[in-house]
Amino acid sequence: MTERWAVAATESGGARLVPLDAAGLPTAPAVTEPELAEAVRSRPGVTRWVWRSTAEIYPRLLAAGVSVARCYDIEAAESLLLGHEGRLGEPRSAAAAHARLLRAPVPPDPAPRQAVPGSQSSLFEPRSGTELPFDALLQVYADQLARHDATDRPDRMRLLTASESAGMLVAAEMNRAGLPWRADVHRDVLQELLGERYAGGEPRRLAELADEVSAAFGHRVRPDLPADVVRAFGRAGIKVKSTRRWELEELDHPAVRPLIQYKKLYRIWTAHGWSWLQDWVRDGRFRPEYQPGGTVSGRWTTNGGGALQIPKVIRRAVVADEGWRLVVADADQMEPRVLAAISRDRGLMEVAGHDGDLYTALSDRAFHGDRDHAKIALLGAVYGQTSGDGLKNLAALRRRFPHAVAYVDEAAKAGEEGRLVRTWLGRTSPPAAGSGDDGEAGIPQEGGDDLPGEGSGSPADGGFTPGYASSDARARGRFTRNFVVQGSAADWALLLLAALRHSLTAAGLRAELVFFQHDEVIVHCPREEAETVVEAIRAAGELAGRTTFGETPVRFPFTTAVVQRYSDAK
């Protein structure tokens, strides 16, 4: 049985194919076949398909009823290898990789395309300007295999590329399956929250709250304009830097309550209101366009649709089909467990070696039973909150778990000095990155109701703006401190998805993966398969832990709920 075949789509809808050896070299002449899906379907013995881009090939196969077990995505691999070589941000297309091989001018990557709301696999279309002759594609692949061998930890880097490629398959399959969505329930929720719709203006409840805000200030104020609100507070003798909720809640003014309520409802109206529903939900399904590795840490993003920021109240519209259930699984305290695994701190691995609440166990060992202090200390170590009480708590953590704290301290020092840091499997930060992921520079805050122009920062951000390659060494250090943990958690999550996908398929279940964000998965399945799916998720989490980090005592448990509605899960 031949393990690897390369395949490329032809302009006529056919395929060019060739078997490959372990070095990526052809073992027979390439062949051309008239139909892509049939070419793949007729070769069930192939265990890994090599192609330019999953986005180009796999949706066509899925549309024809053909799925594959494994693939190697050349453009995803190029992005990972460029990062490892300290060249993140250079063009990542196969055409660019081939130009670098020839020492020729490197073409830029095509501009990102805009999502087509509600369309199935609309992201997954060929991109003009990135086509490459088949022989050139094979040269790029063989060169990439050699570049993997040249990394400091080739086995880990190969595993990262394999898992990133698996994530690409999962993303395409989730787009095709879609998240079950009841449009009638969504409309009822909007009516309940926002009231009647007014043509050309805000819905009734927002208009009422805007009037309350203006009345509290004694003059007309536009609560949807942060600058207008800041000026209004200034006229009232109150200096504010922004209208973020955490800052507003500290003020003593009658406008605060209606303003916070307005912000919350305004966000729902603009991000998941009637227009969103009309654009994004088709035939009872919401099909977000997932982008694996969309952030530098490896976390996923979506191309429009706001799939990773669905408010809990809107989750009432995510309803399983008749006779089916949603299995919603959240990884418990994932990042502290990952820190235990990557630092190999014996004490922290012992704490993380149980399925119970990690912070309670931590507090019993180092914080005299004070769970809140234990949580602040551990998250402060990961996210760089090292002042005030955070500094005192961190000192206690350092005494009890020296290797864990030293691990993130060294990552912070590397960032401050402009050096590269890597996740456990080898994903690499930009050499002078202050941040590349929204909100990753500070301890996560509950919120998400910022108005346009406000961003999503928190007090823990230390004034740092996500997405900006700051020259401030401390900002870079905070980012790289977090990167090695959060990025390694993303490594684990990719292998979780791969393991879960494999187990659901191998068991012959009808269950489908329909949603994923960094620590949560949702599987849609017939009611009678639910318990099997729960066990499959548990087993996949443990297998992903061993595959990613090797044999350690660390456990990766889940809180799992079998529900009819997503909103009932937590």
FENWOSUL-V481293 format. One record per residue. N is the residue number from 0. SS is DSSP state (H for helix, E for strand, L for the rest). Layout:
# FENWOSUL-V481293
n=<N:N>
ss=<SS:SS>
This chain:
# FENWOSUL-V481293
n=<0:1:2:3:4:5:6:7:8:9:10:11:12:13:14:15:16:17:18:19:20:21:22:23:24:25:26:27:28:29:30:31:32:33:34:35:36:37:38:39:40:41:42:43:44:45:46:47:48:49:50:51:52:53:54:55:56:57:58:59:60:61:62:63:64:65:66:67:68:69:70:71:72:73:74:75:76:77:78:79:80:81:82:83:84:85:86:87:88:89:90:91:92:93:94:95:96:97:98:99:100:101:102:103:104:105:106:107:108:109:110:111:112:113:114:115:116:117:118:119:120:121:122:123:124:125:126:127:128:129:130:131:132:133:134:135:136:137:138:139:140:141:142:143:144:145:146:147:148:149:150:151:152:153:154:155:156:157:158:159:160:161:162:163:164:165:166:167:168:169:170:171:172:173:174:175:176:177:178:179:180:181:182:183:184:185:186:187:188:189:190:191:192:193:194:195:196:197:198:199:200:201:202:203:204:205:206:207:208:209:210:211:212:213:214:215:216:217:218:219:220:221:222:223:224:225:226:227:228:229:230:231:232:233:234:235:236:237:238:239:240:241:242:243:244:245:246:247:248:249:250:251:252:253:254:255:256:257:258:259:260:261:262:263:264:265:266:267:268:269:270:271:272:273:274:275:276:277:278:279:280:281:282:283:284:285:286:287:288:289:290:291:292:293:294:295:296:297:298:299:300:301:302:303:304:305:306:307:308:309:310:311:312:313:314:315:316:317:318:319:320:321:322:323:324:325:326:327:328:329:330:331:332:333:334:335:336:337:338:339:340:341:342:343:344:345:346:347:348:349:350:351:352:353:354:355:356:357:358:359:360:361:362:363:364:365:366:367:368:369:370:371:372:373:374:375:376:377:378:379:380:381:382:383:384:385:386:387:388:389:390:391:392:393:394:395:396:397:398:399:400:401:402:403:404:405:406:407:408:409:410:411:412:413:414:415:416:417:418:419:420:421:422:423:424:425:426:427:428:429:430:431:432:433:434:435:436:437:438:439:440:441:442:443:444:445:446:447:448:449:450:451:452:453:454:455:456:457:458:459:460:461:462:463:464:465:466:467:468:469:470:471:472:473:474:475:476:477:478:479:480:481:482:483:484:485:486:487:488:489:490:491:492:493:494:495:496:497:498:499:500:501:502:503:504:505:506:507:508:509:510:511:512:513:514:515:516:517:518:519:520:521:522:523:524:525:526:527:528:529:530:531:532:533:534:535:536:537:538:539:540:541:542:543:544:545:546:547:548:549:550:551:552:553:554:555:556:557:558:559:560:561:562:563:564:565:566:567:568:569>
ss=<L:L:L:E:E:E:E:E:E:L:L:L:L:L:E:E:E:E:E:E:L:L:L:L:L:E:L:L:L:L:E:E:E:L:L:H:H:H:H:H:H:L:L:L:L:L:L:E:E:E:E:L:L:H:H:H:H:H:H:H:H:H:H:L:L:L:L:L:L:L:E:E:E:H:H:H:H:H:H:H:H:H:H:H:L:L:L:L:L:L:L:L:L:H:H:H:H:H:H:H:H:H:L:L:L:L:L:L:L:L:L:L:L:L:L:L:L:L:L:L:L:L:L:L:L:L:L:L:L:L:L:L:L:H:H:H:H:H:H:H:H:H:H:H:H:H:H:H:H:L:L:L:L:H:H:H:H:H:H:H:H:H:H:H:H:H:H:H:H:H:H:H:H:H:H:H:H:L:E:E:L:L:H:H:H:H:H:H:H:H:H:H:H:H:L:L:L:L:L:L:L:L:L:H:H:H:H:H:H:H:H:H:H:H:H:H:H:L:L:L:L:L:L:L:L:H:H:H:H:H:H:H:H:H:H:L:L:L:L:L:L:L:L:L:H:H:H:H:L:L:L:L:L:L:H:H:H:H:H:H:H:H:H:H:H:H:H:H:H:H:H:H:L:H:H:H:H:H:H:H:E:E:L:L:E:E:L:L:L:E:E:L:L:L:L:L:L:L:L:L:E:E:L:L:L:L:H:H:H:L:L:L:L:H:H:H:H:L:E:L:L:L:L:E:E:E:E:E:E:E:E:L:L:H:H:H:H:H:H:H:H:H:H:L:L:H:H:H:H:H:H:L:L:L:L:L:L:H:H:H:H:H:H:H:H:H:L:L:L:L:H:H:H:H:H:H:H:H:H:H:H:H:H:L:L:L:L:L:H:H:H:H:H:H:H:H:H:H:H:H:L:H:H:H:H:H:H:H:H:H:H:H:H:H:H:H:L:L:L:L:L:E:L:L:L:L:L:E:L:L:L:L:L:L:L:L:L:L:L:L:L:L:L:L:L:L:L:L:L:L:L:L:L:L:L:L:L:L:H:H:H:L:L:L:L:L:L:L:L:L:L:L:H:H:H:H:H:H:H:H:H:H:H:H:H:H:H:H:H:H:H:H:H:H:H:H:H:H:H:H:H:H:H:H:H:H:L:L:L:L:L:E:E:E:E:E:E:L:L:E:E:E:E:E:E:E:H:H:H:H:H:H:H:H:H:H:H:H:H:H:H:H:H:H:H:H:H:H:H:L:L:L:L:L:L:L:L:E:E:E:E:E:E:L:E:H:H:H:L:L>
